[in-house]
Amino acid sequence: MDSIMRLESLSKVYQTGDVKVRAVDGISLRIARGAFIAVTGPSGSGKSTLLHLMGGLDRPTEGSVIYQDKNLYDYRDNQLSVLRRRRFGFVFQSYNLIKELTGMENILLPVMLDRRKADEGYINLLLDMLDIRDRAGHLPDAMSGGQQQRFAIARALANKPDILFADEPTGNLDGQAGREVLALLQYAGRELGLTLVLVTHDLSIAEQAGRVIRLADGRVVADTGGEAGV
């Protein structure tokens, strides 16, 4: 199966005073294009740190993240910022919408930052796919948590990324809204051909993924559903 990303001996060490913590400890993985992968494990196992390293949000202490045949961390900071904006999408537990902008303005923000013209047909597809057209003119404070997360997902998809990274995207939502957001992420992945990497502590969510990677103490302790290491 075609790989979209490779992790090679990836480690991240944090140091506080004389204490070193290996948040990620020598992880090597291959990520298949179009896969839905859940990363799970107990609090402090390194889930979010791993996602941040994969997405170019944090630099590793050791190792490489290979995307399009190049190590992300060979790019200069400004080049990596452009790559993240164009090729990766991010959804977090806190929706991170800009309160002063409408839902539509939040969606279009990555496109505007890239100084490109929005693909109106594609943006309309996102509005309909995520069922948020009727809230597009509202400010975030006038939306429910589930609605805000839907706009956050639309914003993450606005630049047509290859990979969508989601870090506990249902963590601030009640059960019904959380299930709806998860279903929408899966639907978007299928319809748009995305690779979806989702961090969750919830095993019922993780079990819906095609592949589940379980971490403990910064290491992979179980990897189910992958093919030949992909």
N, C-alpha and C positions, 0 to 999 in steps of 0.2 A: 504494500500500500504506500502511496506517495506521502512523504513526510513534509510538513510545512515548517517544522522547527526541530532543532536538536539541542539538548542540554548535555554538556560535556563536563563531568567532574565539577559541578557547580557548588560553590560554598560561599557562605556569608558569615563572617565572624564580627560580632559586636563586642566592644571592650568598654567596661565601666571600671575605672580605677585599675586594679590588678586582676579583675575578673573578666575572663573571656567566655563568651557564649556563642556556640556554633549554631546559629539559627537554621542554617541549611548546611548539610554536611556531605559533600561529595556526591551529589545527585546527577545521574546520567539518564536521560529519557529521549525518546523519539516521539514526536507529536504528529499524528496522521492528519492530513488535510481533510476537513469536513467532519472531524470527530467531535463528539460531545464527551468531555472529560471532566469528572468531578475529582477535586483534591480535598481529602477529608483527614480528620485526625483530631486529637484533643487540643485544648487551648495551649498555646505555646509550642506546638509541634513544628511550626515553620511554614504553615500553609500560606499565609498572606505574604510572608517574605519571599517564598518561592514565586508566587504570582507576580510580585513587584519586580523580581529579577527577570522573569520571562518577558514581562511587558516593557522592560527598559526604564522602569521607574526608580530603580536602585541599582548600584553597581556592585558586582560580586567581589569578594575578597580573592577568590580563585575560580578558574573555570571559564566556560564560554557558553553563550546562547547564540546558536547559529540560525539565522533567518536569511533567506535568499542568498545562501552560500557565503554569508559574511557574519562575523561575530558582531553582535549589537554593540559591544563595548569597545570596538575599534573605531566607532564613529565619535566625532567631537560632539559636545553637548548640544550645540545648536542643530547639528545634523540628526542626532538621535531624537530631538524634540519634533522635528519635521516628520521623521519616519513614524514615530508614535502617532502623531496626529493623522497621518494619511493611511497607515496600514493596520493600526490597532485601535480597538474600541475598549472603553473601560466603564464598568458599572460598579458602584460601591454601595455599601450598606446605607450610608447617608447619601441622599440623592444628589447633593452638590449642585443643585440648580441655582442660578443667580436670581435672587429674589426680586430684583428690579426689572427683570426681563420676562416677557410673556413666555408661555410654553413654546410657541413657534420660534421666538427669538432665541431661546435656549437651544432648540434643535439646530438652528442655522449657525450657531456660534462657531463650531469647528470649521465650517465651510468659509465663513467670513474671515476667520483668522488665517486661513490658507489663501485668501484673496482670490477665491474662485467663485464662479456663478453656480448657484444651487441647481441641481437637477430637479425641476419642479415635479416631474412625473414620479421620480423616485421618492421625493419627500411626501408626496400625496400617498404613495404606496405605504410608507411607514405610518402615516396618520391613520390610514384605514386598517392596516395590519395590527396596530396596537390599540385601535378603537379610541383615539384621543382627539379626533378632528373637532368635536364640539367644545373642547377645552383649550384649543390652541391659542385663543386670544386672552386667556386668563393668566394672572400672576400665580406663582407657586403657592402662595399663602391661601389662595382660594381653591386649592386642590386637596384631595385626600392623599394619604401616603402612597397608596397604590397608583393613583394617577401621576403623582410626581415621579415615581419610579419608572412608569411607562415613558414619560418624557425624557428621563435620563437614559433609558434604553434607546429611544429614537435619536437622541443626541449622539450616543456612542456609535450608532449605525449610519449617521448622516454622511460620513466620508467614505462609505462602502469599504469597511475594513476587511482584512483577511481573517483576523482573529479577534474575537470578543472575549475579554477577560472580565469575569464577574466575581467580586469578592463579597460573599455573604449578602447577595442582592435582596434576599427576602427577610433579612435579620430584623428590620424595623417594622415589618408588616404583620398583620394578624393572619391567621391560618388561611382564610379564603383568599385574601389579597396576595399572599405569598404563593399559593398554588396557581393563581392566575398569572402572576409575573413569571413563574417558572415555565408554565405552559407557553407563554409568549416568547420567552428566550428560546425554547426548543423549536417553536414554530418558525421564528426568525432564522434560526440556524439552518433548518431544512430548506426554507424558501429561498434564502439568500446564499446558501452554500458556504456558510461560515464554519470556522473552527471555533468551538466554544469551550473555554476553560473556566470552570466554576469552582470556587472555594466555598465549602460549607461544612459546618459541624453537624448538620442534620443528616443522619443516615438515610432517612426516608427520601430525602431529596437526592442524595448521592446515588442511591440505588436506581434512579431513573436514567442515569448516564450510561453511555455505551461502555465506558471504561472508568474504573474507580481506582485512584491512587491514594493509598493511606500512608500518612506520615506519622512518625513518632521521633522526637528528639532530633528533628532535622533530617531524618533519613527515610527512604521509602521502605516500609515494612510489608506492604502488600500492593499488588498491581494486578487488577482483574479486568478482563475484557479486552485487553490490547492484543494485537497480533504480532508475534515475532518481535516483541520489544517496541513496536510502533505505538 
